Amino acid sequence: MVANTTMQTPILTRDQSRRVDRLAMEQYGISGLVLMENAGRGVADVLCNIGLAGPVVICCGKGNNAGDGFVIARHLDLRGIDARVLLWAEPSELAGDAAANFRILEKIGVTVEHFGTGHDPDRLADQLSDAAWIVDALLGTGARGNPRPPIYAVIEQLNAADPPILAVDMPSGLDCDTGEPAVPTVCAAVTCTFLAAKVGFLVPGAERYTGELHVLDIGVPGKLIDEVLL
């Protein structure tokens, strides 16, 4: 793990990140579930190293970023940490590896609060009231433009809350390639990104949203990243 060293690590665009994931699965036989598992466990490690004095509230959408959030919740629960998942999607909307990890959460009994496709500010405030950290697993590197409702209102409320935010891969609303913030964009204290730093992190002002940056190894061979960068 490397913190605050974006200039010393590879830098990937959105498309390059996707290509690395695809080639890791196609050429090396590393399944998406393995990559997601490594990503989520890595983020749980960062949270535990920071030190936790209370519950962790993990805010999830419906894509692979949410799947990372489900893995984070499971690994925190395994370590005896109160992890609560807040889900802004219907379970039927989850697909692939994210759906698989959601089913695991259901079986082991991690608390999941279903917000569906709406925004309930009072219920969200109640969940955040005693949180030590908020985890932003709402939108991933593929997101472009301003978040749609209800995520728009969710991000605004998270930014106004007291607990610090850890962003998974990218702060929700920050463009992976341009570094341009959407309205609104999560203002994270810590960002845990995977594989390599992203081009958008180098844009002046992006640090306001990323906070302290950690680049996490998720098991992809380094030579594959080098190949994609050629």
NULO-160712 format. One record per residue (C-alpha): residue number from 0; x, y, z. Coordinates in steps of 0.5 Angstrom, whole numbers, plus 500, padded with zeros to 3 digits. Layout:
// residues N
<r><num>NUM</num><east>X</east><north>Y</north><up>Z</up></r>
...
***
This chain:
// residues 230
<r><num>0</num><east>500</east><north>500</north><up>500</up></r>
<r><num>1</num><east>503</east><north>507</north><up>498</up></r>
<r><num>2</num><east>500</east><north>513</north><up>501</up></r>
<r><num>3</num><east>501</east><north>520</north><up>498</up></r>
<r><num>4</num><east>505</east><north>518</north><up>493</up></r>
<r><num>5</num><east>501</east><north>519</north><up>486</up></r>
<r><num>6</num><east>507</east><north>521</north><up>482</up></r>
<r><num>7</num><east>511</east><north>515</north><up>484</up></r>
<r><num>8</num><east>506</east><north>510</north><up>482</up></r>
<r><num>9</num><east>503</east><north>508</north><up>475</up></r>
<r><num>10</num><east>497</east><north>513</north><up>473</up></r>
<r><num>11</num><east>491</east><north>510</north><up>469</up></r>
<r><num>12</num><east>485</east><north>513</north><up>466</up></r>
<r><num>13</num><east>478</east><north>510</north><up>466</up></r>
<r><num>14</num><east>479</east><north>506</north><up>460</up></r>
<r><num>15</num><east>486</east><north>503</north><up>462</up></r>
<r><num>16</num><east>483</east><north>501</north><up>469</up></r>
<r><num>17</num><east>478</east><north>497</north><up>465</up></r>
<r><num>18</num><east>483</east><north>494</north><up>461</up></r>
<r><num>19</num><east>487</east><north>492</north><up>466</up></r>
<r><num>20</num><east>481</east><north>489</north><up>470</up></r>
<r><num>21</num><east>479</east><north>485</north><up>463</up></r>
<r><num>22</num><east>486</east><north>482</north><up>462</up></r>
<r><num>23</num><east>487</east><north>480</north><up>469</up></r>
<r><num>24</num><east>481</east><north>476</north><up>468</up></r>
<r><num>25</num><east>482</east><north>474</north><up>461</up></r>
<r><num>26</num><east>489</east><north>473</north><up>461</up></r>
<r><num>27</num><east>491</east><north>471</north><up>468</up></r>
<r><num>28</num><east>485</east><north>467</north><up>470</up></r>
<r><num>29</num><east>484</east><north>472</north><up>476</up></r>
<r><num>30</num><east>476</east><north>472</north><up>477</up></r>
<r><num>31</num><east>472</east><north>479</north><up>478</up></r>
<r><num>32</num><east>470</east><north>476</north><up>485</up></r>
<r><num>33</num><east>478</east><north>475</north><up>487</up></r>
<r><num>34</num><east>479</east><north>482</north><up>485</up></r>
<r><num>35</num><east>473</east><north>485</north><up>489</up></r>
<r><num>36</num><east>475</east><north>481</north><up>495</up></r>
<r><num>37</num><east>482</east><north>484</north><up>495</up></r>
<r><num>38</num><east>480</east><north>491</north><up>494</up></r>
<r><num>39</num><east>475</east><north>490</north><up>500</up></r>
<r><num>40</num><east>479</east><north>487</north><up>504</up></r>
<r><num>41</num><east>485</east><north>492</north><up>503</up></r>
<r><num>42</num><east>480</east><north>498</north><up>505</up></r>
<r><num>43</num><east>478</east><north>494</north><up>511</up></r>
<r><num>44</num><east>485</east><north>494</north><up>513</up></r>
<r><num>45</num><east>486</east><north>501</north><up>512</up></r>
<r><num>46</num><east>480</east><north>503</north><up>516</up></r>
<r><num>47</num><east>483</east><north>499</north><up>522</up></r>
<r><num>48</num><east>490</east><north>502</north><up>521</up></r>
<r><num>49</num><east>487</east><north>509</north><up>522</up></r>
<r><num>50</num><east>483</east><north>506</north><up>528</up></r>
<r><num>51</num><east>476</east><north>506</north><up>529</up></r>
<r><num>52</num><east>472</east><north>509</north><up>535</up></r>
<r><num>53</num><east>465</east><north>507</north><up>533</up></r>
<r><num>54</num><east>461</east><north>504</north><up>527</up></r>
<r><num>55</num><east>463</east><north>504</north><up>520</up></r>
<r><num>56</num><east>457</east><north>506</north><up>515</up></r>
<r><num>57</num><east>458</east><north>504</north><up>508</up></r>
<r><num>58</num><east>454</east><north>507</north><up>503</up></r>
<r><num>59</num><east>453</east><north>503</north><up>497</up></r>
<r><num>60</num><east>450</east><north>504</north><up>490</up></r>
<r><num>61</num><east>448</east><north>499</north><up>485</up></r>
<r><num>62</num><east>455</east><north>498</north><up>481</up></r>
<r><num>63</num><east>462</east><north>494</north><up>483</up></r>
<r><num>64</num><east>463</east><north>500</north><up>487</up></r>
<r><num>65</num><east>458</east><north>497</north><up>492</up></r>
<r><num>66</num><east>460</east><north>490</north><up>491</up></r>
<r><num>67</num><east>467</east><north>493</north><up>494</up></r>
<r><num>68</num><east>463</east><north>496</north><up>500</up></r>
<r><num>69</num><east>459</east><north>489</north><up>501</up></r>
<r><num>70</num><east>466</east><north>486</north><up>502</up></r>
<r><num>71</num><east>469</east><north>492</north><up>506</up></r>
<r><num>72</num><east>463</east><north>491</north><up>511</up></r>
<r><num>73</num><east>464</east><north>483</north><up>511</up></r>
<r><num>74</num><east>471</east><north>484</north><up>513</up></r>
<r><num>75</num><east>470</east><north>489</north><up>518</up></r>
<r><num>76</num><east>464</east><north>485</north><up>521</up></r>
<r><num>77</num><east>469</east><north>479</north><up>522</up></r>
<r><num>78</num><east>474</east><north>483</north><up>526</up></r>
<r><num>79</num><east>468</east><north>485</north><up>531</up></r>
<r><num>80</num><east>467</east><north>492</north><up>528</up></r>
<r><num>81</num><east>460</east><north>495</north><up>527</up></r>
<r><num>82</num><east>459</east><north>495</north><up>520</up></r>
<r><num>83</num><east>452</east><north>498</north><up>517</up></r>
<r><num>84</num><east>451</east><north>498</north><up>510</up></r>
<r><num>85</num><east>446</east><north>503</north><up>507</up></r>
<r><num>86</num><east>443</east><north>501</north><up>500</up></r>
<r><num>87</num><east>441</east><north>506</north><up>495</up></r>
<r><num>88</num><east>438</east><north>500</north><up>490</up></r>
<r><num>89</num><east>434</east><north>495</north><up>490</up></r>
<r><num>90</num><east>437</east><north>488</north><up>491</up></r>
<r><num>91</num><east>434</east><north>486</north><up>484</up></r>
<r><num>92</num><east>438</east><north>491</north><up>481</up></r>
<r><num>93</num><east>445</east><north>488</north><up>483</up></r>
<r><num>94</num><east>449</east><north>484</north><up>478</up></r>
<r><num>95</num><east>455</east><north>479</north><up>478</up></r>
<r><num>96</num><east>460</east><north>480</north><up>483</up></r>
<r><num>97</num><east>456</east><north>485</north><up>487</up></r>
<r><num>98</num><east>450</east><north>481</north><up>487</up></r>
<r><num>99</num><east>454</east><north>475</north><up>490</up></r>
<r><num>100</num><east>457</east><north>479</north><up>495</up></r>
<r><num>101</num><east>451</east><north>482</north><up>497</up></r>
<r><num>102</num><east>448</east><north>475</north><up>498</up></r>
<r><num>103</num><east>454</east><north>473</north><up>503</up></r>
<r><num>104</num><east>452</east><north>479</north><up>507</up></r>
<r><num>105</num><east>445</east><north>477</north><up>507</up></r>
<r><num>106</num><east>447</east><north>470</north><up>510</up></r>
<r><num>107</num><east>452</east><north>472</north><up>515</up></r>
<r><num>108</num><east>447</east><north>478</north><up>518</up></r>
<r><num>109</num><east>451</east><north>484</north><up>517</up></r>
<r><num>110</num><east>446</east><north>490</north><up>518</up></r>
<r><num>111</num><east>443</east><north>493</north><up>511</up></r>
<r><num>112</num><east>438</east><north>499</north><up>511</up></r>
<r><num>113</num><east>435</east><north>499</north><up>504</up></r>
<r><num>114</num><east>433</east><north>506</north><up>502</up></r>
<r><num>115</num><east>432</east><north>503</north><up>495</up></r>
<r><num>116</num><east>431</east><north>509</north><up>490</up></r>
<r><num>117</num><east>429</east><north>514</north><up>495</up></r>
<r><num>118</num><east>432</east><north>519</north><up>500</up></r>
<r><num>119</num><east>430</east><north>519</north><up>507</up></r>
<r><num>120</num><east>434</east><north>524</north><up>510</up></r>
<r><num>121</num><east>432</east><north>523</north><up>517</up></r>
<r><num>122</num><east>433</east><north>516</north><up>517</up></r>
<r><num>123</num><east>440</east><north>517</north><up>514</up></r>
<r><num>124</num><east>442</east><north>522</north><up>519</up></r>
<r><num>125</num><east>440</east><north>517</north><up>525</up></r>
<r><num>126</num><east>444</east><north>512</north><up>522</up></r>
<r><num>127</num><east>450</east><north>517</north><up>521</up></r>
<r><num>128</num><east>449</east><north>520</north><up>528</up></r>
<r><num>129</num><east>454</east><north>515</north><up>532</up></r>
<r><num>130</num><east>458</east><north>513</north><up>526</up></r>
<r><num>131</num><east>466</east><north>514</north><up>527</up></r>
<r><num>132</num><east>467</east><north>513</north><up>519</up></r>
<r><num>133</num><east>463</east><north>514</north><up>513</up></r>
<r><num>134</num><east>465</east><north>509</north><up>507</up></r>
<r><num>135</num><east>463</east><north>512</north><up>500</up></r>
<r><num>136</num><east>461</east><north>506</north><up>495</up></r>
<r><num>137</num><east>456</east><north>510</north><up>491</up></r>
<r><num>138</num><east>459</east><north>511</north><up>485</up></r>
<r><num>139</num><east>465</east><north>508</north><up>481</up></r>
<r><num>140</num><east>470</east><north>510</north><up>476</up></r>
<r><num>141</num><east>465</east><north>510</north><up>470</up></r>
<r><num>142</num><east>461</east><north>515</north><up>473</up></r>
<r><num>143</num><east>460</east><north>522</north><up>469</up></r>
<r><num>144</num><east>457</east><north>528</north><up>470</up></r>
<r><num>145</num><east>452</east><north>530</north><up>476</up></r>
<r><num>146</num><east>450</east><north>525</north><up>480</up></r>
<r><num>147</num><east>442</east><north>523</north><up>479</up></r>
<r><num>148</num><east>437</east><north>523</north><up>485</up></r>
<r><num>149</num><east>437</east><north>520</north><up>490</up></r>
<r><num>150</num><east>445</east><north>520</north><up>490</up></r>
<r><num>151</num><east>445</east><north>527</north><up>489</up></r>
<r><num>152</num><east>442</east><north>529</north><up>496</up></r>
<r><num>153</num><east>445</east><north>523</north><up>499</up></r>
<r><num>154</num><east>452</east><north>526</north><up>497</up></r>
<r><num>155</num><east>450</east><north>533</north><up>500</up></r>
<r><num>156</num><east>448</east><north>530</north><up>507</up></r>
<r><num>157</num><east>454</east><north>526</north><up>507</up></r>
<r><num>158</num><east>459</east><north>532</north><up>506</up></r>
<r><num>159</num><east>455</east><north>536</north><up>511</up></r>
<r><num>160</num><east>455</east><north>530</north><up>517</up></r>
<r><num>161</num><east>461</east><north>530</north><up>522</up></r>
<r><num>162</num><east>464</east><north>523</north><up>521</up></r>
<r><num>163</num><east>470</east><north>523</north><up>516</up></r>
<r><num>164</num><east>469</east><north>520</north><up>509</up></r>
<r><num>165</num><east>473</east><north>514</north><up>506</up></r>
<r><num>166</num><east>472</east><north>514</north><up>499</up></r>
<r><num>167</num><east>472</east><north>507</north><up>495</up></r>
<r><num>168</num><east>477</east><north>508</north><up>489</up></r>
<r><num>169</num><east>474</east><north>515</north><up>487</up></r>
<r><num>170</num><east>470</east><north>520</north><up>491</up></r>
<r><num>171</num><east>463</east><north>520</north><up>488</up></r>
<r><num>172</num><east>462</east><north>525</north><up>483</up></r>
<r><num>173</num><east>470</east><north>526</north><up>481</up></r>
<r><num>174</num><east>471</east><north>525</north><up>474</up></r>
<r><num>175</num><east>476</east><north>519</north><up>474</up></r>
<r><num>176</num><east>480</east><north>522</north><up>467</up></r>
<r><num>177</num><east>479</east><north>530</north><up>468</up></r>
<r><num>178</num><east>479</east><north>531</north><up>475</up></r>
<r><num>179</num><east>473</east><north>535</north><up>475</up></r>
<r><num>180</num><east>468</east><north>535</north><up>481</up></r>
<r><num>181</num><east>461</east><north>534</north><up>479</up></r>
<r><num>182</num><east>455</east><north>538</north><up>483</up></r>
<r><num>183</num><east>456</east><north>535</north><up>488</up></r>
<r><num>184</num><east>462</east><north>531</north><up>490</up></r>
<r><num>185</num><east>464</east><north>527</north><up>496</up></r>
<r><num>186</num><east>469</east><north>531</north><up>500</up></r>
<r><num>187</num><east>473</east><north>525</north><up>503</up></r>
<r><num>188</num><east>478</east><north>525</north><up>508</up></r>
<r><num>189</num><east>481</east><north>519</north><up>505</up></r>
<r><num>190</num><east>481</east><north>515</north><up>498</up></r>
<r><num>191</num><east>483</east><north>508</north><up>497</up></r>
<r><num>192</num><east>484</east><north>507</north><up>490</up></r>
<r><num>193</num><east>486</east><north>500</north><up>486</up></r>
<r><num>194</num><east>491</east><north>498</north><up>482</up></r>
<r><num>195</num><east>494</east><north>505</north><up>481</up></r>
<r><num>196</num><east>493</east><north>513</north><up>482</up></r>
<r><num>197</num><east>488</east><north>516</north><up>477</up></r>
<r><num>198</num><east>489</east><north>521</north><up>472</up></r>
<r><num>199</num><east>484</east><north>526</north><up>475</up></r>
<r><num>200</num><east>488</east><north>526</north><up>482</up></r>
<r><num>201</num><east>493</east><north>530</north><up>479</up></r>
<r><num>202</num><east>489</east><north>536</north><up>477</up></r>
<r><num>203</num><east>490</east><north>542</north><up>481</up></r>
<r><num>204</num><east>484</east><north>542</north><up>486</up></r>
<r><num>205</num><east>483</east><north>534</north><up>486</up></r>
<r><num>206</num><east>486</east><north>533</north><up>493</up></r>
<r><num>207</num><east>480</east><north>537</north><up>496</up></r>
<r><num>208</num><east>476</east><north>531</north><up>494</up></r>
<r><num>209</num><east>481</east><north>525</north><up>495</up></r>
<r><num>210</num><east>484</east><north>527</north><up>501</up></r>
<r><num>211</num><east>490</east><north>523</north><up>503</up></r>
<r><num>212</num><east>491</east><north>518</north><up>498</up></r>
<r><num>213</num><east>492</east><north>510</north><up>499</up></r>
<r><num>214</num><east>494</east><north>506</north><up>492</up></r>
<r><num>215</num><east>492</east><north>499</north><up>494</up></r>
<r><num>216</num><east>495</east><north>492</north><up>491</up></r>
<r><num>217</num><east>489</east><north>488</north><up>489</up></r>
<r><num>218</num><east>493</east><north>482</north><up>486</up></r>
<r><num>219</num><east>494</east><north>484</north><up>479</up></r>
<r><num>220</num><east>501</east><north>483</north><up>476</up></r>
<r><num>221</num><east>505</east><north>489</north><up>475</up></r>
<r><num>222</num><east>507</east><north>487</north><up>468</up></r>
<r><num>223</num><east>500</east><north>487</north><up>466</up></r>
<r><num>224</num><east>499</east><north>495</north><up>468</up></r>
<r><num>225</num><east>506</east><north>496</north><up>465</up></r>
<r><num>226</num><east>503</east><north>493</north><up>459</up></r>
<r><num>227</num><east>497</east><north>497</north><up>459</up></r>
<r><num>228</num><east>501</east><north>503</north><up>459</up></r>
<r><num>229</num><east>505</east><north>502</north><up>453</up></r>
***
